[in-house]
Amino acid sequence: MFNVFSTILTVSRFHKDAFNGTWVKCLAGIKAWFFLDPSAEEGDFETPAPENIRCILLFPGDVLYMPAGLSVPHAVVTVCGPCLMAGGQRLDKTSLIPQLKEIYRMMREPSTTNEDVPRSEFRAILSTLLTLIKEDPKDFEDPKGLRDTIVSIQACLQN
């Protein structure tokens, strides 16, 4: 869980959240969320084409969820402040493989996110997931694919 407090015209550049599966609830103020069209995602975050940008406004009580496993480039502007947001991020068993791959990609390409990906926490998450898969593989959609993905990422993290 996290809280974000911002004043009017506070801006967060286009980025992706390091641990996707983000949800936010507007408690006070108004936030404008700008999203890049998924087909334009691989483009330049600094100067996206206006036709590739979509916008929504979050008012007090509104909740936004960016699904786990999907990489959602977004920028945020406080339109009316002060603004207070509550939020969090979640792992989703049905999308663990793409979610883990995206976190690892952000570790290799830190300019795509506005936050550090904590390597030690990520290593701990990977180890815990391996233990859970070993204990109860039927609990996961693709236990072999997930295990292979985790082992592959762990090997890369050693380098």
Secondary structure, DSSP 4 states (H G I P E B T S, - for coil): -EEEEE-TT-EEEEEB-SS--EEEEEEEEEEEEEEE-GGGTTS-SSS--GGGEEEEEE-TT-EEE--TT----EEEEEEEEEEEEEEEE---GGGHHHHHHHHHHHHH-GGGBSS---HHHHHHHHHHHHHHHHH-GGGSSSHHHHHHHHHHHHHHHH-
